[in-house]
Amino acid sequence: MNIKVTSVMVTDQARALQFYTEVLGFVKKTDIPLGEHSWLTVVAPDERDGVELLLEPLGFAPARTYQQALFEAGIPLATFNVADVQREYERLLALGVRFSMPPTPMGAVTLAVLDDTCGNYIQLVQV
């Protein structure tokens, strides 16, 4: 068993695609229209056949409630690994990304938490 696709709930797929590709640096892999939304995935540029991140539209009211509760509590919805969290933090800050937590050492890892502009906090981790 392995993970092929995982989801991040987003309030706006077009805005999410722009943020996840142009700002975070992922690459669009799949965009299949499904009515008013799409099956829209992105992947890491160096792992184009790796795990896909589905930019999941919030069409289900309980999902919207869950996303809002996580955000209000400051809890990240997803975690992405980075090689150098301080360097990534500085790059993203220069692009206008807002962080709720700057790079912070936590034992063997360093964490930072950013706002993805689509209703989620995303945690960056350097192991």
N, CA, C and O atoms as CSV, one atom per row, in Angstrom:
chain,resi,resn,atom,element,x,y,z
A,1,MET,N,N,0.845,-1.166,0.000
A,1,MET,CA,C,0.000,0.000,0.000
A,1,MET,C,C,0.898,1.238,0.000
A,1,MET,O,O,1.951,1.258,0.637
A,2,ASN,N,N,0.464,2.264,-0.722
A,2,ASN,CA,C,1.193,3.528,-0.715
A,2,ASN,C,C,0.206,4.673,-0.884
A,2,ASN,O,O,-0.971,4.453,-1.171
A,3,ILE,N,N,0.685,5.881,-0.708
A,3,ILE,CA,C,-0.153,7.067,-0.869
A,3,ILE,C,C,0.097,7.634,-2.253
A,3,ILE,O,O,1.240,7.924,-2.607
A,4,LYS,N,N,-0.952,7.795,-3.036
A,4,LYS,CA,C,-0.845,8.359,-4.382
A,4,LYS,C,C,-1.381,9.785,-4.430
A,4,LYS,O,O,-0.803,10.646,-5.093
A,5,VAL,N,N,-2.504,10.041,-3.716
A,5,VAL,CA,C,-3.133,11.362,-3.704
A,5,VAL,C,C,-3.550,11.685,-2.276
A,5,VAL,O,O,-4.077,10.826,-1.569
A,6,THR,N,N,-3.315,12.907,-1.858
A,6,THR,CA,C,-3.834,13.413,-0.596
A,6,THR,C,C,-4.424,14.784,-0.876
A,6,THR,O,O,-4.073,15.417,-1.872
A,7,SER,N,N,-5.306,15.246,-0.019
A,7,SER,CA,C,-6.054,16.469,-0.304
A,7,SER,C,C,-5.719,17.617,0.629
A,7,SER,O,O,-5.348,17.420,1.786
A,8,VAL,N,N,-5.861,18.816,0.095
A,8,VAL,CA,C,-5.887,20.046,0.871
A,8,VAL,C,C,-7.179,20.745,0.466
A,8,VAL,O,O,-7.389,21.047,-0.709
A,9,MET,N,N,-8.030,20.996,1.433
A,9,MET,CA,C,-9.289,21.679,1.141
A,9,MET,C,C,-9.001,23.142,0.828
A,9,MET,O,O,-8.243,23.794,1.546
A,10,VAL,N,N,-9.600,23.657,-0.236
A,10,VAL,CA,C,-9.354,25.045,-0.625
A,10,VAL,C,C,-10.663,25.767,-0.902
A,10,VAL,O,O,-11.628,25.172,-1.383
A,11,THR,N,N,-10.680,27.041,-0.597
A,11,THR,CA,C,-11.877,27.852,-0.818
A,11,THR,C,C,-12.032,28.266,-2.268
A,11,THR,O,O,-13.142,28.566,-2.707
A,12,ASP,N,N,-10.939,28.289,-3.023
A,12,ASP,CA,C,-10.968,28.732,-4.414
A,12,ASP,C,C,-9.872,27.983,-5.172
A,12,ASP,O,O,-8.686,28.193,-4.917
A,13,GLN,N,N,-10.263,27.114,-6.099
A,13,GLN,CA,C,-9.265,26.301,-6.803
A,13,GLN,C,C,-8.313,27.132,-7.653
A,13,GLN,O,O,-7.120,26.829,-7.700
A,14,ALA,N,N,-8.797,28.160,-8.318
A,14,ALA,CA,C,-7.921,28.979,-9.166
A,14,ALA,C,C,-6.873,29.692,-8.318
A,14,ALA,O,O,-5.694,29.712,-8.670
A,15,ARG,N,N,-7.304,30.277,-7.201
A,15,ARG,CA,C,-6.360,30.964,-6.311
A,15,ARG,C,C,-5.387,29.957,-5.712
A,15,ARG,O,O,-4.197,30.240,-5.576
A,16,ALA,N,N,-5.897,28.780,-5.353
A,16,ALA,CA,C,-5.033,27.741,-4.784
A,16,ALA,C,C,-3.987,27.298,-5.797
A,16,ALA,O,O,-2.816,27.144,-5.450
A,17,LEU,N,N,-4.399,27.093,-7.046
A,17,LEU,CA,C,-3.443,26.690,-8.075
A,17,LEU,C,C,-2.354,27.736,-8.242
A,17,LEU,O,O,-1.177,27.390,-8.353
A,18,GLN,N,N,-2.725,28.994,-8.261
A,18,GLN,CA,C,-1.741,30.072,-8.382
A,18,GLN,C,C,-0.779,30.045,-7.198
A,18,GLN,O,O,0.434,30.135,-7.390
A,19,PHE,N,N,-1.301,29.923,-5.978
A,19,PHE,CA,C,-0.460,29.945,-4.785
A,19,PHE,C,C,0.456,28.724,-4.730
A,19,PHE,O,O,1.656,28.854,-4.490
A,20,TYR,N,N,-0.109,27.551,-4.950
A,20,TYR,CA,C,0.672,26.327,-4.815
A,20,TYR,C,C,1.707,26.161,-5.934
A,20,TYR,O,O,2.720,25.491,-5.733
A,21,THR,N,N,1.472,26.755,-7.098
A,21,THR,CA,C,2.451,26.653,-8.186
A,21,THR,C,C,3.383,27.866,-8.201
A,21,THR,O,O,4.597,27.706,-8.084
A,22,GLU,N,N,2.843,29.059,-8.341
A,22,GLU,CA,C,3.677,30.249,-8.503
A,22,GLU,C,C,4.394,30.678,-7.231
A,22,GLU,O,O,5.469,31.272,-7.303
A,23,VAL,N,N,3.825,30.391,-6.078
A,23,VAL,CA,C,4.440,30.810,-4.818
A,23,VAL,C,C,5.211,29.658,-4.165
A,23,VAL,O,O,6.403,29.781,-3.881
A,24,LEU,N,N,4.523,28.544,-3.933
A,24,LEU,CA,C,5.201,27.429,-3.267
A,24,LEU,C,C,6.118,26.645,-4.191
A,24,LEU,O,O,7.088,26.042,-3.730
A,25,GLY,N,N,5.829,26.641,-5.487
A,25,GLY,CA,C,6.730,25.995,-6.434
A,25,GLY,C,C,6.326,24.605,-6.891
A,25,GLY,O,O,7.110,23.924,-7.552
A,26,PHE,N,N,5.120,24.170,-6.553
A,26,PHE,CA,C,4.645,22.894,-7.075
A,26,PHE,C,C,4.318,23.036,-8.558
A,26,PHE,O,O,4.305,24.145,-9.092
A,27,VAL,N,N,4.055,21.915,-9.221
A,27,VAL,CA,C,3.760,21.877,-10.651
A,27,VAL,C,C,2.385,21.243,-10.838
A,27,VAL,O,O,2.076,20.224,-10.220
A,28,LYS,N,N,1.559,21.852,-11.695
A,28,LYS,CA,C,0.244,21.264,-11.964
A,28,LYS,C,C,0.428,19.932,-12.672
A,28,LYS,O,O,1.184,19.835,-13.639
A,29,LYS,N,N,-0.264,18.903,-12.190
A,29,LYS,CA,C,-0.187,17.580,-12.806
A,29,LYS,C,C,-1.485,17.241,-13.535
A,29,LYS,O,O,-1.456,16.830,-14.695
A,30,THR,N,N,-2.616,17.410,-12.864
A,30,THR,CA,C,-3.895,17.007,-13.437
A,30,THR,C,C,-4.907,18.137,-13.284
A,30,THR,O,O,-4.979,18.786,-12.240
A,31,ASP,N,N,-5.692,18.362,-14.346
A,31,ASP,CA,C,-6.779,19.343,-14.284
A,31,ASP,C,C,-7.915,18.810,-15.154
A,31,ASP,O,O,-7.958,19.049,-16.361
A,32,ILE,N,N,-8.825,18.090,-14.520
A,32,ILE,CA,C,-9.950,17.476,-15.235
A,32,ILE,C,C,-11.230,18.168,-14.785
A,32,ILE,O,O,-11.617,18.039,-13.623
A,33,PRO,N,N,-11.899,18.902,-15.682
A,33,PRO,CA,C,-13.145,19.583,-15.302
A,33,PRO,C,C,-14.208,18.583,-14.833
A,33,PRO,O,O,-14.432,17.544,-15.454
A,34,LEU,N,N,-14.848,18.933,-13.724
A,34,LEU,CA,C,-15.931,18.117,-13.161
A,34,LEU,C,C,-17.052,19.073,-12.738
A,34,LEU,O,O,-17.201,19.369,-11.553
A,35,GLY,N,N,-17.818,19.541,-13.681
A,35,GLY,CA,C,-18.849,20.525,-13.359
A,35,GLY,C,C,-18.229,21.864,-13.055
A,35,GLY,O,O,-17.407,22.362,-13.825
A,36,GLU,N,N,-18.615,22.458,-11.930
A,36,GLU,CA,C,-18.077,23.781,-11.595
A,36,GLU,C,C,-16.664,23.733,-11.025
A,36,GLU,O,O,-16.015,24.770,-10.893
A,37,HIS,N,N,-16.186,22.546,-10.687
A,37,HIS,CA,C,-14.839,22.375,-10.135
A,37,HIS,C,C,-14.028,21.448,-11.025
A,37,HIS,O,O,-14.501,21.000,-12.069
A,38,SER,N,N,-12.807,21.166,-10.603
A,38,SER,CA,C,-11.930,20.256,-11.335
A,38,SER,C,C,-11.282,19.273,-10.376
A,38,SER,O,O,-11.171,19.518,-9.175
A,39,TRP,N,N,-10.852,18.132,-10.956
A,39,TRP,CA,C,-9.925,17.255,-10.249
A,39,TRP,C,C,-8.567,17.878,-10.542
A,39,TRP,O,O,-7.992,17.661,-11.609
A,40,LEU,N,N,-8.062,18.648,-9.596
A,40,LEU,CA,C,-6.903,19.505,-9.799
A,40,LEU,C,C,-5.806,19.096,-8.828
A,40,LEU,O,O,-5.955,19.233,-7.614
A,41,THR,N,N,-4.701,18.592,-9.375
A,41,THR,CA,C,-3.606,18.158,-8.515
A,41,THR,C,C,-2.304,18.853,-8.887
A,41,THR,O,O,-2.096,19.277,-10.023
A,42,VAL,N,N,-1.438,18.953,-7.884
A,42,VAL,CA,C,-0.085,19.468,-8.070
A,42,VAL,C,C,0.881,18.452,-7.481
A,42,VAL,O,O,0.513,17.633,-6.638
A,43,VAL,N,N,2.128,18.522,-7.943
A,43,VAL,CA,C,3.180,17.631,-7.459
A,43,VAL,C,C,4.461,18.436,-7.260
A,43,VAL,O,O,4.602,19.550,-7.763
A,44,ALA,N,N,5.375,17.852,-6.525
A,44,ALA,CA,C,6.698,18.459,-6.371
A,44,ALA,C,C,7.409,18.409,-7.724
A,44,ALA,O,O,7.321,17.399,-8.422
A,45,PRO,N,N,8.110,19.478,-8.107
A,45,PRO,CA,C,8.754,19.505,-9.425
A,45,PRO,C,C,9.784,18.400,-9.631
A,45,PRO,O,O,10.013,17.974,-10.763
A,46,ASP,N,N,10.402,17.936,-8.561
A,46,ASP,CA,C,11.406,16.879,-8.686
A,46,ASP,C,C,10.835,15.486,-8.420
A,46,ASP,O,O,11.578,14.506,-8.369
A,47,GLU,N,N,9.502,15.401,-8.250
A,47,GLU,CA,C,8.830,14.119,-8.034
A,47,GLU,C,C,7.516,14.105,-8.812
A,47,GLU,O,O,6.445,13.934,-8.231
A,48,ARG,N,N,7.606,14.286,-10.116
A,48,ARG,CA,C,6.391,14.404,-10.933
A,48,ARG,C,C,5.540,13.147,-10.949
A,48,ARG,O,O,4.359,13.215,-11.289
A,49,ASP,N,N,6.100,12.011,-10.595
A,49,ASP,CA,C,5.319,10.784,-10.483
A,49,ASP,C,C,5.096,10.403,-9.023
A,49,ASP,O,O,4.686,9.283,-8.721
A,50,GLY,N,N,5.368,11.343,-8.121
A,50,GLY,CA,C,5.196,11.088,-6.690
A,50,GLY,C,C,3.783,11.387,-6.234
A,50,GLY,O,O,2.847,11.411,-7.033
A,51,VAL,N,N,3.645,11.610,-4.955
A,51,VAL,CA,C,2.348,11.884,-4.342
A,51,VAL,C,C,1.756,13.165,-4.931
A,51,VAL,O,O,2.433,14.187,-5.040
A,52,GLU,N,N,0.475,13.083,-5.309
A,52,GLU,CA,C,-0.235,14.244,-5.837
A,52,GLU,C,C,-1.013,14.912,-4.705
A,52,GLU,O,O,-1.590,14.239,-3.851
A,53,LEU,N,N,-1.020,16.230,-4.714
A,53,LEU,CA,C,-1.789,17.013,-3.756
A,53,LEU,C,C,-3.034,17.518,-4.475
A,53,LEU,O,O,-2.947,18.353,-5.375
A,54,LEU,N,N,-4.194,17.004,-4.069
A,54,LEU,CA,C,-5.460,17.405,-4.663
A,54,LEU,C,C,-5.921,18.702,-4.024
A,54,LEU,O,O,-6.076,18.777,-2.805
A,55,LEU,N,N,-6.143,19.727,-4.844
A,55,LEU,CA,C,-6.674,21.002,-4.364
A,55,LEU,C,C,-8.193,20.844,-4.343
A,55,LEU,O,O,-8.882,21.159,-5.314
A,56,GLU,N,N,-8.688,20.357,-3.228
A,56,GLU,CA,C,-10.072,19.905,-3.054
A,56,GLU,C,C,-11.006,21.078,-2.782
A,56,GLU,O,O,-10.841,21.773,-1.779
A,57,PRO,N,N,-11.990,21.312,-3.661
A,57,PRO,CA,C,-12.925,22.413,-3.427
A,57,PRO,C,C,-13.836,22.113,-2.241
A,57,PRO,O,O,-14.221,20.966,-2.011
A,58,LEU,N,N,-14.171,23.154,-1.498
A,58,LEU,CA,C,-15.021,23.000,-0.323
A,58,LEU,C,C,-16.491,23.014,-0.718
A,58,LEU,O,O,-17.168,24.027,-0.545
A,59,GLY,N,N,-16.979,21.926,-1.235
A,59,GLY,CA,C,-18.368,21.837,-1.634
A,59,GLY,C,C,-19.230,21.134,-0.612
A,59,GLY,O,O,-20.427,20.955,-0.839
A,60,PHE,N,N,-18.656,20.729,0.508
A,60,PHE,CA,C,-19.350,19.957,1.528
A,60,PHE,C,C,-19.327,20.772,2.817
A,60,PHE,O,O,-18.256,21.010,3.375
A,61,ALA,N,N,-20.487,21.201,3.297
A,61,ALA,CA,C,-20.563,22.113,4.445
A,61,ALA,C,C,-19.763,21.643,5.665
A,61,ALA,O,O,-19.080,22.466,6.274
A,62,PRO,N,N,-19.811,20.362,6.053
A,62,PRO,CA,C,-18.999,19.944,7.198
A,62,PRO,C,C,-17.494,20.121,6.968
A,62,PRO,O,O,-16.751,20.381,7.915
A,63,ALA,N,N,-17.044,19.983,5.728
A,63,ALA,CA,C,-15.628,20.211,5.429
A,63,ALA,C,C,-15.272,21.672,5.655
A,63,ALA,O,O,-14.200,21.978,6.176
A,64,ARG,N,N,-16.153,22.561,5.273
A,64,ARG,CA,C,-15.933,23.997,5.473
A,64,ARG,C,C,-15.829,24.313,6.969
A,64,ARG,O,O,-14.979,25.098,7.389
A,65,THR,N,N,-16.706,23.692,7.767
A,65,THR,CA,C,-16.684,23.882,9.223
A,65,THR,C,C,-15.374,23.367,9.808
A,65,THR,O,O,-14.761,24.024,10.650
A,66,TYR,N,N,-14.952,22.196,9.360
A,66,TYR,CA,C,-13.705,21.599,9.836
A,66,TYR,C,C,-12.511,22.486,9.484
A,66,TYR,O,O,-11.660,22.754,10.332
A,67,GLN,N,N,-12.451,22.939,8.230
A,67,GLN,CA,C,-11.345,23.790,7.797
A,67,GLN,C,C,-11.297,25.069,8.626
A,67,GLN,O,O,-10.229,25.478,9.082
A,68,GLN,N,N,-12.436,25.691,8.820
A,68,GLN,CA,C,-12.499,26.940,9.587
A,68,GLN,C,C,-12.073,26.719,11.034
A,68,GLN,O,O,-11.369,27.552,11.604
A,69,ALA,N,N,-12.492,25.606,11.633
A,69,ALA,CA,C,-12.119,25.317,13.014
A,69,ALA,C,C,-10.611,25.117,13.153
A,69,ALA,O,O,-10.002,25.618,14.098
A,70,LEU,N,N,-10.013,24.391,12.218
A,70,LEU,CA,C,-8.559,24.215,12.242
A,70,LEU,C,C,-7.850,25.555,12.130
A,70,LEU,O,O,-6.923,25.842,12.887
A,71,PHE,N,N,-8.294,26.376,11.176
A,71,PHE,CA,C,-7.658,27.666,10.939
A,71,PHE,C,C,-7.773,28.563,12.176
A,71,PHE,O,O,-6.792,29.171,12.603
A,72,GLU,N,N,-8.970,28.639,12.741
A,72,GLU,CA,C,-9.171,29.490,13.929
A,72,GLU,C,C,-8.337,29.021,15.116
A,72,GLU,O,O,-7.930,29.830,15.950
A,73,ALA,N,N,-8.083,27.717,15.193
A,73,ALA,CA,C,-7.256,27.172,16.272
A,73,ALA,C,C,-5.765,27.267,15.964
A,73,ALA,O,O,-4.933,26.962,16.818
A,74,GLY,N,N,-5.423,27.693,14.734
A,74,GLY,CA,C,-4.016,27.805,14.348
A,74,GLY,C,C,-3.361,26.476,14.028
A,74,GLY,O,O,-2.136,26.364,14.075
A,75,ILE,N,N,-4.162,25.463,13.702
A,75,ILE,CA,C,-3.639,24.120,13.450
A,75,ILE,C,C,-3.411,23.920,11.952
A,75,ILE,O,O,-4.339,24.099,11.163
A,76,PRO,N,N,-2.197,23.553,11.548
A,76,PRO,CA,C,-1.930,23.293,10.128
A,76,PRO,C,C,-2.722,22.100,9.610
A,76,PRO,O,O,-2.889,21.095,10.300
A,77,LEU,N,N,-3.205,22.235,8.376
A,77,LEU,CA,C,-3.926,21.152,7.718
A,77,LEU,C,C,-2.968,20.135,7.117
A,77,LEU,O,O,-3.295,18.952,7.027
A,78,ALA,N,N,-1.786,20.584,6.705
A,78,ALA,CA,C,-0.821,19.700,6.040
A,78,ALA,C,C,0.592,20.125,6.421
A,78,ALA,O,O,0.821,21.239,6.895
A,79,THR,N,N,1.524,19.215,6.204
A,79,THR,CA,C,2.935,19.468,6.481
A,79,THR,C,C,3.745,19.127,5.237
A,79,THR,O,O,3.570,18.065,4.640
A,80,PHE,N,N,4.634,20.041,4.853
A,80,PHE,CA,C,5.521,19.828,3.712
A,80,PHE,C,C,6.963,19.880,4.201
A,80,PHE,O,O,7.324,20.754,4.989
A,81,ASN,N,N,7.782,18.949,3.737
A,81,ASN,CA,C,9.203,18.942,4.065
A,81,ASN,C,C,9.948,19.939,3.192
A,81,ASN,O,O,9.635,20.092,2.011
A,82,VAL,N,N,10.921,20.610,3.765
A,82,VAL,CA,C,11.818,21.496,3.019
A,82,VAL,C,C,13.241,21.224,3.481
A,82,VAL,O,O,13.471,20.795,4.611
A,83,ALA,N,N,14.192,21.480,2.593
A,83,ALA,CA,C,15.602,21.236,2.923
A,83,ALA,C,C,16.137,22.265,3.910
A,83,ALA,O,O,16.928,21.931,4.792
A,84,ASP,N,N,15.705,23.521,3.762
A,84,ASP,CA,C,16.201,24.605,4.608
A,84,ASP,C,C,15.019,25.520,4.927
A,84,ASP,O,O,14.652,26.372,4.119
A,85,VAL,N,N,14.430,25.339,6.100
A,85,VAL,CA,C,13.214,26.082,6.444
A,85,VAL,C,C,13.475,27.588,6.549
A,85,VAL,O,O,12.602,28.381,6.198
A,86,GLN,N,N,14.638,27.993,7.015
A,86,GLN,CA,C,14.940,29.426,7.116
A,86,GLN,C,C,15.013,30.058,5.727
A,86,GLN,O,O,14.469,31.139,5.502
A,87,ARG,N,N,15.680,29.386,4.808
A,87,ARG,CA,C,15.785,29.906,3.440
A,87,ARG,C,C,14.408,29.969,2.773
A,87,ARG,O,O,14.094,30.946,2.094
A,88,GLU,N,N,13.595,28.940,2.964
A,88,GLU,CA,C,12.253,28.914,2.376
A,88,GLU,C,C,11.380,30.005,3.006
A,88,GLU,O,O,10.609,30.663,2.308
A,89,TYR,N,N,11.499,30.189,4.283
A,89,TYR,CA,C,10.775,31.252,4.994
A,89,TYR,C,C,11.119,32.621,4.396
A,89,TYR,O,O,10.224,33.412,4.099
A,90,GLU,N,N,12.389,32.895,4.222
A,90,GLU,CA,C,12.817,34.190,3.674
A,90,GLU,C,C,12.346,34.360,2.231
A,90,GLU,O,O,11.919,35.450,1.850
A,91,ARG,N,N,12.417,33.304,1.424
A,91,ARG,CA,C,11.944,33.369,0.034
A,91,ARG,C,C,10.452,33.675,-0.012
A,91,ARG,O,O,10.008,34.531,-0.777
A,92,LEU,N,N,9.687,32.972,0.809
A,92,LEU,CA,C,8.238,33.156,0.811
A,92,LEU,C,C,7.828,34.506,1.403
A,92,LEU,O,O,6.879,35.129,0.927
A,93,LEU,N,N,8.529,34.953,2.426
A,93,LEU,CA,C,8.263,36.287,2.970
A,93,LEU,C,C,8.430,37.353,1.889
A,93,LEU,O,O,7.619,38.274,1.786
A,94,ALA,N,N,9.477,37.225,1.090
A,94,ALA,CA,C,9.739,38.184,0.011
A,94,ALA,C,C,8.618,38.174,-1.029
A,94,ALA,O,O,8.419,39.162,-1.734
A,95,LEU,N,N,7.885,37.061,-1.127
A,95,LEU,CA,C,6.760,36.957,-2.056
A,95,LEU,C,C,5.438,37.392,-1.414
A,95,LEU,O,O,4.384,37.316,-2.045
A,96,GLY,N,N,5.497,37.846,-0.163
A,96,GLY,CA,C,4.301,38.339,0.514
A,96,GLY,C,C,3.526,37.298,1.298
A,96,GLY,O,O,2.417,37.577,1.752
A,97,VAL,N,N,4.080,36.104,1.470
A,97,VAL,CA,C,3.386,35.057,2.224
A,97,VAL,C,C,3.371,35.438,3.706
A,97,VAL,O,O,4.366,35.911,4.255
A,98,ARG,N,N,2.220,35.218,4.333
A,98,ARG,CA,C,2.071,35.491,5.764
A,98,ARG,C,C,2.326,34.216,6.559
A,98,ARG,O,O,1.852,33.139,6.199
A,99,PHE,N,N,3.072,34.356,7.631
A,99,PHE,CA,C,3.385,33.238,8.505
A,99,PHE,C,C,2.756,33.468,9.873
A,99,PHE,O,O,2.799,34.578,10.405
A,100,SER,N,N,2.177,32.421,10.436
A,100,SER,CA,C,1.671,32.502,11.807
A,100,SER,C,C,2.755,32.067,12.793
A,100,SER,O,O,2.665,32.342,13.990
A,101,MET,N,N,3.787,31.382,12.274
A,101,MET,CA,C,4.920,30.984,13.104
A,101,MET,C,C,6.181,31.015,12.253
A,101,MET,O,O,6.262,30.310,11.247
A,102,PRO,N,N,7.162,31.819,12.639
A,102,PRO,CA,C,8.432,31.824,11.906
A,102,PRO,C,C,9.196,30.538,12.203
A,102,PRO,O,O,8.774,29.762,13.061
A,103,PRO,N,N,10.306,30.295,11.516
A,103,PRO,CA,C,11.082,29.085,11.796
A,103,PRO,C,C,11.410,28.974,13.288
A,103,PRO,O,O,11.968,29.888,13.894
A,104,THR,N,N,11.047,27.838,13.848
A,104,THR,CA,C,11.193,27.612,15.280
A,104,THR,C,C,11.752,26.217,15.510
A,104,THR,O,O,11.132,25.230,15.115
A,105,PRO,N,N,12.926,26.123,16.149
A,105,PRO,CA,C,13.470,24.802,16.465
A,105,PRO,C,C,12.575,24.084,17.464
A,105,PRO,O,O,12.137,24.664,18.457
A,106,MET,N,N,12.311,22.812,17.184
A,106,MET,CA,C,11.504,21.952,18.070
A,106,MET,C,C,12.235,20.620,18.185
A,106,MET,O,O,11.875,19.650,17.519
A,107,GLY,N,N,13.233,20.577,19.006
A,107,GLY,CA,C,14.012,19.350,19.132
A,107,GLY,C,C,14.807,19.094,17.867
A,107,GLY,O,O,15.625,19.922,17.466
A,108,ALA,N,N,14.575,17.951,17.236
A,108,ALA,CA,C,15.340,17.549,16.049
A,108,ALA,C,C,14.830,18.173,14.759
A,108,ALA,O,O,15.426,17.963,13.703
A,109,VAL,N,N,13.734,18.941,14.817
A,109,VAL,CA,C,13.171,19.557,13.622
A,109,VAL,C,C,13.017,21.055,13.825
A,109,VAL,O,O,13.003,21.547,14.953
A,110,THR,N,N,12.901,21.773,12.709
A,110,THR,CA,C,12.569,23.198,12.739
A,110,THR,C,C,11.286,23.360,11.950
A,110,THR,O,O,11.160,22.836,10.844
A,111,LEU,N,N,10.333,24.085,12.517
A,111,LEU,CA,C,9.015,24.264,11.918
A,111,LEU,C,C,8.741,25.722,11.607
A,111,LEU,O,O,9.265,26.618,12.268
A,112,ALA,N,N,7.919,25.953,10.598
A,112,ALA,CA,C,7.339,27.267,10.312
A,112,ALA,C,C,5.919,26.994,9.824
A,112,ALA,O,O,5.649,25.926,9.276
A,113,VAL,N,N,5.016,27.944,10.015
A,113,VAL,CA,C,3.629,27.757,9.593
A,113,VAL,C,C,3.195,28.960,8.771
A,113,VAL,O,O,3.341,30.106,9.196
A,114,LEU,N,N,2.653,28.680,7.576
A,114,LEU,CA,C,2.224,29.743,6.667
A,114,LEU,C,C,0.734,29.662,6.375
A,114,LEU,O,O,0.105,28.619,6.553
A,115,ASP,N,N,0.186,30.773,5.928
A,115,ASP,CA,C,-1.211,30.879,5.503
A,115,ASP,C,C,-1.236,30.697,3.988
A,115,ASP,O,O,-0.590,31.454,3.263
A,116,ASP,N,N,-1.981,29.691,3.502
A,116,ASP,CA,C,-1.983,29.406,2.059
A,116,ASP,C,C,-2.963,30.272,1.261
A,116,ASP,O,O,-3.128,30.046,0.062
A,117,THR,N,N,-3.601,31.232,1.875
A,117,THR,CA,C,-4.576,32.156,1.265
A,117,THR,C,C,-5.863,31.469,0.844
A,117,THR,O,O,-6.737,32.111,0.260
A,118,CYS,N,N,-6.000,30.190,1.124
A,118,CYS,CA,C,-7.186,29.421,0.716
A,118,CYS,C,C,-7.875,28.776,1.902
A,118,CYS,O,O,-8.625,27.812,1.748
A,119,GLY,N,N,-7.614,29.323,3.110
A,119,GLY,CA,C,-8.296,28.849,4.302
A,119,GLY,C,C,-7.512,27.886,5.165
A,119,GLY,O,O,-8.067,27.311,6.102
A,120,ASN,N,N,-6.220,27.691,4.871
A,120,ASN,CA,C,-5.429,26.703,5.608
A,120,ASN,C,C,-4.120,27.279,6.120
A,120,ASN,O,O,-3.542,28.197,5.538
A,121,TYR,N,N,-3.677,26.710,7.221
A,121,TYR,CA,C,-2.298,26.869,7.639
A,121,TYR,C,C,-1.556,25.631,7.148
A,121,TYR,O,O,-2.054,24.510,7.253
A,122,ILE,N,N,-0.366,25.850,6.614
A,122,ILE,CA,C,0.492,24.778,6.129
A,122,ILE,C,C,1.798,24.852,6.920
A,122,ILE,O,O,2.402,25.917,7.044
A,123,GLN,N,N,2.217,23.716,7.446
A,123,GLN,CA,C,3.451,23.651,8.215
A,123,GLN,C,C,4.598,23.234,7.328
A,123,GLN,O,O,4.484,22.275,6.565
A,124,LEU,N,N,5.696,23.941,7.423
A,124,LEU,CA,C,6.938,23.561,6.758
A,124,LEU,C,C,7.851,22.962,7.804
A,124,LEU,O,O,7.972,23.498,8.906
A,125,VAL,N,N,8.493,21.856,7.474
A,125,VAL,CA,C,9.364,21.201,8.439
A,125,VAL,C,C,10.698,20.857,7.797
A,125,VAL,O,O,10.769,20.375,6.666
A,126,GLN,N,N,11.748,21.119,8.556
A,126,GLN,CA,C,13.102,20.716,8.178
A,126,GLN,C,C,13.554,19.706,9.194
A,126,GLN,O,O,13.621,20.005,10.386
A,127,VAL,N,N,13.868,18.503,8.735
A,127,VAL,CA,C,14.294,17.443,9.646
A,127,VAL,C,C,15.801,17.449,9.750
A,127,VAL,O,O,16.373,16.631,10.471
